[in-house]
Amino acid sequence: MHRRGVGAGAIAKKKLAEAKYKERGTVLAEDQIVQMSKQLETFKSNLEEFASKHKQEIRKSSQFRVQFQDMCATIGVDPLASGKGFWSEMLGVGDFYYELGVQIIEVCLALKHRNGGLITLDELHHRVLKGRGKFAQDVSQDDLVRAIKKLKVMGNGFGMIPVGGSYLVQSVPAELNMDHTVVLQLAEKKGYVSVSEIRESLKWERERACHVLDHLLKEGLAWLDSQASGEPQYWLPALFSELTSRDVTPEEANQITP
Amino acid sequence: MSFEWPWQYNFPPFFTLQPNVDTRQKQLAAWCSLALSYCRHHKLYTLDVMEAQESPVFNHKNIDRKLSTDAILIVFEELRKKGNLEWLDKNKTRCLVMWRRPEEWGKLIYQWVSKNGMANTVFTLYELANGDDTESEEFHGLEDWMLIRSLQALQMDGKAEVITMDDGKGVKFF
Protein backbone atom coordinates (compact mmCIF):
# COMPACT_ATOMS: atom_id res chain seq x y z
CA MET A 1 0.00 0.00 0.00
CA HIS A 2 2.97 2.30 0.31
CA ARG A 3 4.51 1.67 -3.14
CA ARG A 4 6.71 4.46 -4.29
CA GLY A 5 6.27 6.23 -7.58
CA VAL A 6 2.53 5.83 -7.83
CA GLY A 7 -0.18 7.92 -6.41
CA ALA A 8 -0.93 11.61 -6.20
CA GLY A 9 2.17 12.32 -4.22
CA ALA A 10 4.38 10.67 -6.75
CA ILE A 11 2.77 12.57 -9.58
CA ALA A 12 3.15 15.84 -7.77
CA LYS A 13 6.78 15.05 -7.06
CA LYS A 14 7.34 14.17 -10.67
CA LYS A 15 5.76 17.40 -11.73
CA LEU A 16 7.97 19.32 -9.34
CA ALA A 17 11.07 17.58 -10.73
CA GLU A 18 10.01 18.37 -14.25
CA ALA A 19 9.44 21.97 -13.33
CA LYS A 20 12.86 22.18 -11.82
CA TYR A 21 14.45 20.66 -14.89
CA LYS A 22 12.55 23.05 -17.07
CA GLU A 23 13.68 25.96 -14.98
CA ARG A 24 17.19 24.68 -15.20
CA GLY A 25 16.78 24.39 -18.98
CA THR A 26 15.49 27.91 -19.12
CA VAL A 27 18.36 29.08 -17.02
CA LEU A 28 20.74 27.26 -19.30
CA ALA A 29 19.17 28.77 -22.39
CA GLU A 30 19.26 32.19 -20.80
CA ASP A 31 22.93 31.71 -20.09
CA GLN A 32 23.59 30.77 -23.60
CA ILE A 33 21.67 33.72 -24.88
CA VAL A 34 23.57 36.13 -22.70
CA GLN A 35 26.80 34.53 -23.87
CA MET A 36 25.76 34.72 -27.48
CA SER A 37 24.73 38.37 -27.27
CA LYS A 38 28.05 39.21 -25.72
CA GLN A 39 29.79 37.41 -28.58
CA LEU A 40 27.60 39.13 -31.08
CA GLU A 41 28.40 42.50 -29.55
CA THR A 42 32.10 41.77 -29.84
CA PHE A 43 31.63 40.49 -33.35
CA LYS A 44 29.64 43.56 -34.30
CA SER A 45 32.14 46.03 -32.95
CA ASN A 46 34.98 44.13 -34.61
CA LEU A 47 33.08 44.31 -37.83
CA GLU A 48 32.48 48.03 -37.44
CA GLU A 49 36.16 48.52 -36.89
CA PHE A 50 36.95 46.37 -39.92
CA ALA A 51 34.45 48.27 -41.98
CA SER A 52 35.74 51.72 -41.15
CA LYS A 53 39.31 50.63 -41.73
CA HIS A 54 38.57 48.99 -45.04
CA LYS A 55 35.74 51.04 -46.50
CA GLN A 56 38.24 53.04 -48.47
CA GLU A 57 39.97 49.92 -49.69
CA ILE A 58 36.74 48.39 -50.81
CA ARG A 59 36.02 51.37 -52.99
CA LYS A 60 39.58 51.74 -54.23
CA SER A 61 40.96 48.28 -54.78
CA SER A 62 39.45 45.73 -57.11
CA GLN A 63 41.78 43.08 -55.73
CA PHE A 64 40.54 43.72 -52.22
CA ARG A 65 36.98 43.47 -53.41
CA VAL A 66 37.59 40.08 -54.99
CA GLN A 67 39.12 38.76 -51.80
CA PHE A 68 36.35 40.25 -49.73
CA GLN A 69 33.73 38.65 -51.95
CA ASP A 70 35.48 35.29 -51.72
CA MET A 71 35.58 35.55 -47.95
CA CYS A 72 31.90 36.37 -47.82
CA ALA A 73 31.12 33.43 -50.06
CA THR A 74 33.01 31.12 -47.71
CA ILE A 75 30.89 32.09 -44.74
CA GLY A 76 27.74 32.06 -46.81
CA VAL A 77 27.10 35.79 -46.98
CA ASP A 78 26.21 37.69 -50.12
CA PRO A 79 27.02 41.36 -49.60
CA LEU A 80 24.99 42.24 -52.63
CA ALA A 81 21.97 40.18 -51.71
CA SER A 82 19.86 43.14 -50.80
CA GLY A 83 20.35 46.84 -51.13
CA LYS A 84 19.55 47.53 -47.52
CA GLY A 85 21.46 44.59 -46.11
CA PHE A 86 23.63 44.72 -43.04
CA TRP A 87 26.76 44.14 -45.05
CA SER A 88 26.07 46.49 -47.89
CA GLU A 89 25.04 49.28 -45.56
CA MET A 90 28.00 48.64 -43.31
CA LEU A 91 30.61 48.55 -45.99
CA GLY A 92 29.07 50.44 -48.84
CA VAL A 93 29.75 47.48 -51.10
CA GLY A 94 26.22 47.57 -52.42
CA ASP A 95 26.59 51.23 -53.35
CA PHE A 96 29.69 50.55 -55.35
CA TYR A 97 28.06 47.86 -57.47
CA TYR A 98 24.83 49.77 -57.80
CA GLU A 99 26.68 52.79 -59.19
CA LEU A 100 28.69 50.55 -61.47
CA GLY A 101 25.49 48.96 -62.73
CA VAL A 102 24.14 52.39 -63.63
CA GLN A 103 27.34 53.19 -65.51
CA ILE A 104 27.17 49.92 -67.40
CA ILE A 105 23.61 50.63 -68.46
CA GLU A 106 24.64 54.09 -69.67
CA VAL A 107 27.48 52.74 -71.79
CA CYS A 108 25.30 50.03 -73.31
CA LEU A 109 22.50 52.45 -74.12
CA ALA A 110 24.90 54.88 -75.75
CA LEU A 111 26.26 52.21 -78.06
CA LYS A 112 23.11 50.23 -78.72
CA HIS A 113 22.37 51.90 -82.02
CA ARG A 114 25.79 50.79 -83.26
CA ASN A 115 26.04 47.24 -82.04
CA GLY A 116 22.42 46.29 -81.54
CA GLY A 117 22.86 45.81 -77.81
CA LEU A 118 25.80 43.43 -77.86
CA ILE A 119 29.22 44.50 -76.61
CA THR A 120 32.42 42.72 -75.70
CA LEU A 121 33.40 42.77 -72.03
CA ASP A 122 36.71 44.31 -73.10
CA GLU A 123 35.09 47.24 -74.81
CA LEU A 124 32.65 47.71 -71.93
CA HIS A 125 35.55 47.74 -69.50
CA HIS A 126 37.48 50.21 -71.62
CA ARG A 127 34.57 52.61 -71.82
CA VAL A 128 33.58 52.34 -68.18
CA LEU A 129 37.14 53.19 -67.17
CA LYS A 130 37.17 56.08 -69.61
CA GLY A 131 33.91 57.38 -68.20
CA ARG A 132 35.26 57.32 -64.69
CA GLY A 133 38.20 59.56 -65.49
CA LYS A 134 41.78 59.56 -64.31
CA PHE A 135 41.20 59.92 -60.61
CA ALA A 136 38.32 57.56 -60.17
CA GLN A 137 38.39 54.18 -58.52
CA ASP A 138 39.82 51.17 -60.23
CA VAL A 139 37.25 48.84 -61.77
CA SER A 140 38.14 45.32 -62.83
CA GLN A 141 36.39 42.97 -65.22
CA ASP A 142 35.45 40.88 -62.19
CA ASP A 143 33.61 43.93 -60.84
CA LEU A 144 31.76 44.32 -64.13
CA VAL A 145 30.73 40.69 -64.19
CA ARG A 146 29.34 40.93 -60.66
CA ALA A 147 27.50 44.13 -61.41
CA ILE A 148 26.01 42.61 -64.55
CA LYS A 149 24.87 39.55 -62.61
CA LYS A 150 23.06 41.91 -60.26
CA LEU A 151 21.44 43.67 -63.20
CA LYS A 152 20.40 40.32 -64.58
CA VAL A 153 18.69 39.44 -61.34
CA MET A 154 16.82 42.74 -61.38
CA GLY A 155 15.52 41.84 -64.82
CA ASN A 156 17.14 44.55 -66.93
CA GLY A 157 17.42 42.41 -70.00
CA PHE A 158 21.09 41.83 -69.31
CA GLY A 159 22.93 38.64 -70.07
CA MET A 160 26.41 37.34 -70.70
CA ILE A 161 27.44 35.08 -73.53
CA PRO A 162 30.78 33.30 -73.21
CA VAL A 163 32.89 33.78 -76.33
CA GLY A 164 36.55 33.19 -77.02
CA GLY A 165 37.71 33.19 -73.41
CA SER A 166 35.73 36.26 -72.40
CA TYR A 167 32.14 37.44 -72.69
CA LEU A 168 29.75 39.29 -74.90
CA VAL A 169 27.44 41.39 -72.78
CA GLN A 170 23.88 41.53 -74.03
CA SER A 171 21.91 44.55 -72.93
CA VAL A 172 18.71 44.19 -74.89
CA PRO A 173 16.20 41.39 -74.49
CA ALA A 174 16.85 40.06 -77.98
CA GLU A 175 15.91 36.43 -77.98
CA LEU A 176 19.10 34.53 -78.38
CA ASN A 177 18.94 30.78 -78.09
CA MET A 178 21.73 28.22 -78.15
CA ASP A 179 21.97 28.30 -81.94
CA HIS A 180 22.45 32.05 -81.98
CA THR A 181 24.99 31.91 -79.18
CA VAL A 182 27.03 29.26 -80.92
CA VAL A 183 27.15 31.30 -84.13
CA LEU A 184 28.22 34.38 -82.15
CA GLN A 185 31.04 32.36 -80.68
CA LEU A 186 32.06 31.25 -84.14
CA ALA A 187 31.98 34.85 -85.40
CA GLU A 188 34.13 36.07 -82.55
CA LYS A 189 37.39 35.07 -84.21
CA LYS A 190 37.19 37.29 -87.25
CA GLY A 191 34.26 39.53 -86.40
CA TYR A 192 32.19 38.00 -89.19
CA VAL A 193 30.84 34.68 -90.29
CA SER A 194 29.42 33.09 -93.44
CA VAL A 195 26.97 30.30 -94.20
CA SER A 196 29.72 27.91 -95.34
CA GLU A 197 31.79 28.55 -92.24
CA ILE A 198 28.80 27.68 -90.09
CA ARG A 199 28.09 24.55 -92.06
CA GLU A 200 31.72 23.45 -91.93
CA SER A 201 32.36 24.14 -88.27
CA LEU A 202 29.00 23.22 -86.82
CA LYS A 203 27.87 20.66 -89.38
CA TRP A 204 24.49 22.31 -89.78
CA GLU A 205 22.18 22.33 -92.73
CA ARG A 206 22.02 25.43 -94.85
CA GLU A 207 18.53 26.32 -93.69
CA ARG A 208 19.45 26.26 -90.03
CA ALA A 209 22.46 28.51 -90.66
CA CYS A 210 20.44 30.98 -92.72
CA HIS A 211 17.71 31.07 -90.10
CA VAL A 212 20.16 32.10 -87.41
CA LEU A 213 21.86 34.70 -89.59
CA ASP A 214 18.52 36.19 -90.58
CA HIS A 215 17.60 36.48 -86.94
CA LEU A 216 20.85 38.30 -86.14
CA LEU A 217 20.15 40.72 -89.01
CA LYS A 218 16.64 41.26 -87.75
CA GLU A 219 17.83 42.02 -84.24
CA GLY A 220 20.26 44.58 -85.58
CA LEU A 221 23.20 42.59 -84.25
CA ALA A 222 24.65 41.82 -87.66
CA TRP A 223 25.10 43.66 -90.96
CA LEU A 224 25.22 42.05 -94.39
CA ASP A 225 28.27 42.35 -96.63
CA SER A 226 27.42 41.17 -100.13
CA GLN A 227 30.67 42.31 -101.73
CA ALA A 228 32.84 39.75 -100.02
CA SER A 229 34.50 37.36 -102.44
CA GLY A 230 32.69 34.06 -102.72
CA GLU A 231 29.62 34.42 -100.58
CA PRO A 232 27.94 37.02 -98.35
CA GLN A 233 29.46 37.68 -94.96
CA TYR A 234 27.65 38.65 -91.81
CA TRP A 235 29.54 41.14 -89.66
CA LEU A 236 28.87 42.03 -86.04
CA PRO A 237 29.54 45.63 -85.06
CA ALA A 238 29.99 44.42 -81.49
CA LEU A 239 33.03 42.45 -82.60
CA PHE A 240 34.42 45.09 -84.95
CA SER A 241 37.65 46.03 -83.21
CA GLU A 242 37.95 49.37 -84.91
CA LEU A 243 34.95 50.44 -82.93
CA THR A 244 36.54 50.19 -79.53
CA SER A 245 38.25 53.53 -79.47
CA ARG A 246 35.73 55.52 -81.45
CA ASP A 247 33.60 57.94 -79.51
CA VAL A 248 29.93 58.40 -80.10
CA THR A 249 29.62 61.28 -82.57
CA PRO A 250 27.00 64.01 -82.14
CA GLU A 251 25.18 62.63 -85.19
CA GLU A 252 25.04 59.20 -83.65
CA ALA A 253 23.93 60.67 -80.38
CA ASN A 254 20.91 62.13 -82.13
CA GLN A 255 19.94 58.70 -83.29
CA ILE A 256 19.85 57.25 -79.84
CA THR A 257 16.42 56.20 -78.78
CA PRO A 258 16.18 55.19 -75.14
CA MET B 1 43.67 69.13 -91.34
CA SER B 2 43.04 65.73 -92.87
CA PHE B 3 39.56 64.32 -93.13
CA GLU B 4 38.50 62.02 -90.32
CA TRP B 5 36.60 59.00 -91.53
CA PRO B 6 33.81 57.64 -89.33
CA TRP B 7 34.10 54.06 -88.05
CA GLN B 8 31.49 52.89 -90.58
CA TYR B 9 33.83 53.76 -93.44
CA ASN B 10 36.09 50.83 -92.52
CA PHE B 11 33.20 48.47 -91.88
CA PRO B 12 32.71 46.44 -95.09
CA PRO B 13 28.92 46.01 -94.76
CA PHE B 14 28.57 49.79 -94.78
CA PHE B 15 28.85 49.59 -98.56
CA THR B 16 26.00 47.10 -98.91
CA LEU B 17 22.48 48.44 -98.72
CA GLN B 18 21.17 46.71 -95.60
CA PRO B 19 18.14 44.44 -95.90
CA ASN B 20 16.95 45.12 -92.36
CA VAL B 21 14.85 48.29 -92.33
CA ASP B 22 16.04 49.66 -89.00
CA THR B 23 19.67 48.99 -89.79
CA ARG B 24 19.24 50.57 -93.21
CA GLN B 25 17.86 53.72 -91.61
CA LYS B 26 20.97 54.04 -89.47
CA GLN B 27 23.14 53.27 -92.46
CA LEU B 28 21.58 55.94 -94.66
CA ALA B 29 21.78 58.52 -91.88
CA ALA B 30 25.47 57.75 -91.53
CA TRP B 31 26.00 57.99 -95.31
CA CYS B 32 24.25 61.37 -95.46
CA SER B 33 26.39 62.63 -92.64
CA LEU B 34 29.57 61.33 -94.27
CA ALA B 35 28.76 62.76 -97.68
CA LEU B 36 28.01 66.20 -96.24
CA SER B 37 31.13 66.31 -94.05
CA TYR B 38 33.28 65.21 -96.94
CA CYS B 39 31.87 67.95 -99.16
CA ARG B 40 32.24 70.50 -96.39
CA HIS B 41 35.86 69.50 -95.79
CA HIS B 42 36.79 69.73 -99.45
CA LYS B 43 34.52 72.69 -100.15
CA LEU B 44 32.61 70.82 -102.82
CA TYR B 45 29.40 72.45 -103.93
CA THR B 46 28.41 70.25 -106.83
CA LEU B 47 28.62 66.53 -107.38
CA ASP B 48 28.58 64.51 -110.53
CA VAL B 49 27.16 61.06 -109.89
CA MET B 50 29.58 59.26 -112.21
CA GLU B 51 32.56 61.00 -110.61
CA ALA B 52 31.19 60.47 -107.11
CA GLN B 53 31.20 56.75 -107.72
CA GLU B 54 34.96 56.82 -108.07
CA SER B 55 35.65 59.29 -105.28
CA PRO B 56 37.13 57.87 -102.07
CA VAL B 57 33.89 58.52 -100.22
CA PHE B 58 31.86 55.98 -102.11
CA ASN B 59 34.74 53.82 -103.29
CA HIS B 60 36.93 52.59 -100.48
CA LYS B 61 39.78 50.93 -102.34
CA ASN B 62 41.64 49.83 -99.20
CA ILE B 63 38.92 47.43 -98.21
CA ASP B 64 37.77 46.78 -101.77
CA ARG B 65 34.22 47.98 -101.21
CA LYS B 66 32.16 50.52 -103.10
CA LEU B 67 28.63 51.82 -102.94
CA SER B 68 26.61 50.85 -106.03
CA THR B 69 25.13 53.54 -108.28
CA ASP B 70 21.67 52.59 -107.08
CA ALA B 71 22.70 52.95 -103.47
CA ILE B 72 24.38 56.29 -104.17
CA LEU B 73 21.14 57.55 -105.71
CA ILE B 74 19.25 56.39 -102.64
CA VAL B 75 21.65 58.32 -100.40
CA PHE B 76 21.29 61.38 -102.61
CA GLU B 77 17.51 61.09 -102.44
CA GLU B 78 17.76 61.12 -98.65
CA LEU B 79 19.88 64.26 -98.83
CA ARG B 80 17.39 65.83 -101.18
CA LYS B 81 14.55 65.11 -98.79
CA LYS B 82 16.51 66.76 -96.00
CA GLY B 83 17.07 69.87 -98.08
CA ASN B 84 20.80 69.37 -98.53
CA LEU B 85 20.78 68.47 -102.22
CA GLU B 86 19.25 69.73 -105.43
CA TRP B 87 19.34 68.05 -108.82
CA LEU B 88 20.61 70.17 -111.64
CA ASP B 89 19.15 67.99 -114.38
CA LYS B 90 16.19 65.72 -114.88
CA ASN B 91 18.39 62.71 -115.50
CA LYS B 92 19.96 63.07 -112.10
CA THR B 93 23.55 63.16 -113.22
CA ARG B 94 24.64 66.34 -111.42
CA CYS B 95 23.53 67.97 -108.21
CA LEU B 96 24.15 70.87 -105.89
CA VAL B 97 25.28 69.92 -102.42
CA MET B 98 24.30 72.24 -99.61
CA TRP B 99 26.26 71.14 -96.60
CA ARG B 100 25.33 74.55 -95.28
CA ARG B 101 21.96 76.04 -96.07
CA PRO B 102 21.65 79.49 -97.72
CA GLU B 103 20.24 81.02 -94.52
CA GLU B 104 23.28 79.81 -92.61
CA TRP B 105 25.67 81.24 -95.17
CA GLY B 106 23.76 84.52 -95.14
CA LYS B 107 24.17 84.75 -91.41
CA LEU B 108 27.94 84.21 -91.65
CA ILE B 109 28.29 86.83 -94.34
CA TYR B 110 26.24 89.35 -92.40
CA GLN B 111 28.28 88.72 -89.27
CA TRP B 112 31.43 89.59 -91.17
CA VAL B 113 29.81 92.73 -92.57
CA SER B 114 28.68 93.94 -89.11
CA LYS B 115 31.95 93.06 -87.46
CA ASN B 116 33.80 95.22 -89.94
CA GLY B 117 31.32 98.06 -89.78
CA MET B 118 30.48 97.75 -93.42
CA ALA B 119 26.78 98.39 -93.37
CA ASN B 120 25.61 100.57 -96.21
CA THR B 121 28.51 99.49 -98.35
CA VAL B 122 28.06 98.02 -101.77
CA PHE B 123 29.97 94.92 -102.81
CA THR B 124 30.22 93.10 -106.07
CA LEU B 125 29.67 89.39 -105.76
CA TYR B 126 33.25 88.85 -106.79
CA GLU B 127 34.60 91.09 -104.04
CA LEU B 128 32.56 89.32 -101.47
CA ALA B 129 33.46 85.75 -102.34
CA ASN B 130 36.88 86.19 -103.86
CA GLY B 131 38.28 89.47 -102.59
CA ASP B 132 41.43 89.75 -100.48
CA ASP B 133 39.45 91.11 -97.57
CA THR B 134 37.43 87.95 -97.16
CA GLU B 135 40.26 85.50 -97.69
CA SER B 136 40.20 84.13 -94.17
CA GLU B 137 36.42 83.84 -94.05
CA GLU B 138 34.59 80.58 -94.42
CA PHE B 139 32.45 81.93 -97.21
CA HIS B 140 35.51 82.76 -99.26
CA GLY B 141 35.33 80.80 -102.48
CA LEU B 142 31.59 80.33 -102.20
CA GLU B 143 30.18 79.57 -105.60
CA ASP B 144 27.94 82.15 -107.22
CA TRP B 145 24.73 80.18 -107.18
CA MET B 146 25.02 79.64 -103.43
CA LEU B 147 26.18 83.17 -102.77
CA ILE B 148 23.14 84.58 -104.54
CA ARG B 149 20.79 82.34 -102.61
CA SER B 150 22.41 83.35 -99.33
CA LEU B 151 22.09 87.02 -100.17
CA GLN B 152 18.49 86.48 -101.20
CA ALA B 153 17.88 84.92 -97.80
CA LEU B 154 19.32 88.05 -96.18
CA GLN B 155 17.19 90.14 -98.47
CA MET B 156 14.09 88.40 -97.18
CA ASP B 157 15.24 89.40 -93.74
CA GLY B 158 15.68 92.99 -94.78
CA LYS B 159 19.38 92.88 -94.12
CA ALA B 160 20.58 93.24 -97.67
CA GLU B 161 19.55 94.07 -101.17
CA VAL B 162 20.79 92.36 -104.29
CA ILE B 163 21.39 94.91 -107.00
CA THR B 164 22.23 94.63 -110.65
CA MET B 165 25.28 96.55 -111.74
CA ASP B 166 26.89 97.18 -115.08
CA ASP B 167 29.02 94.12 -115.16
CA GLY B 168 27.12 91.78 -112.93
CA LYS B 169 25.40 91.59 -109.61
CA GLY B 170 26.20 93.26 -106.37
CA VAL B 171 24.80 93.61 -102.90
CA LYS B 172 24.19 96.36 -100.42
CA PHE B 173 24.05 95.58 -96.73
CA PHE B 174 21.97 97.47 -94.18
Interface residues (C-beta under 8 A of the other chain):
Chain A: H113 R114 Y192 L217 K218 G220 W223 L224 D225 S226 Q227 A228 Q233 W235 P237 F240 E242 L243 R246 T249 E251 E252 Q255
Chain B: P6 W7 N10 F11 P12 P13 F14 F15 T16 Q18 P19 N20 D22 T23 K26 Q27 A29 A30 S33 D64 R65 K66
